[in-house]
Amino acid sequence: MNKNLHEILACPICKGELLFDSATQELICQFDRVAYPVLDDIPVMLESRARRLSVEEAY
C-alpha cells in the first residue's frame, strides 16, 4: 500500500488512525475494532465492507 496514501487516511467511523496489516491486506482501527480491506492497493473505506475484529485480533 502506498505510504503517502496511508498517512492521510482515517477511520470513517471515528476519524482515528489506521494501522496497515500487510499479512491480511487490511487497514485496522483499534478503537472501533474493525478492519477495512485493501484490494489491489485500493483501500475500501466503507463501513458496510468493514470486518469486525475479534477480541484476540484487536491488539
Buried (B, 14 or more C-beta within 10 A) or exposed (E): BEEEEBEEBEBBBEEEBBEBBEEEBBBBBBBBBBBBBBEEEEBEBEEEEBBEBEEEBBE
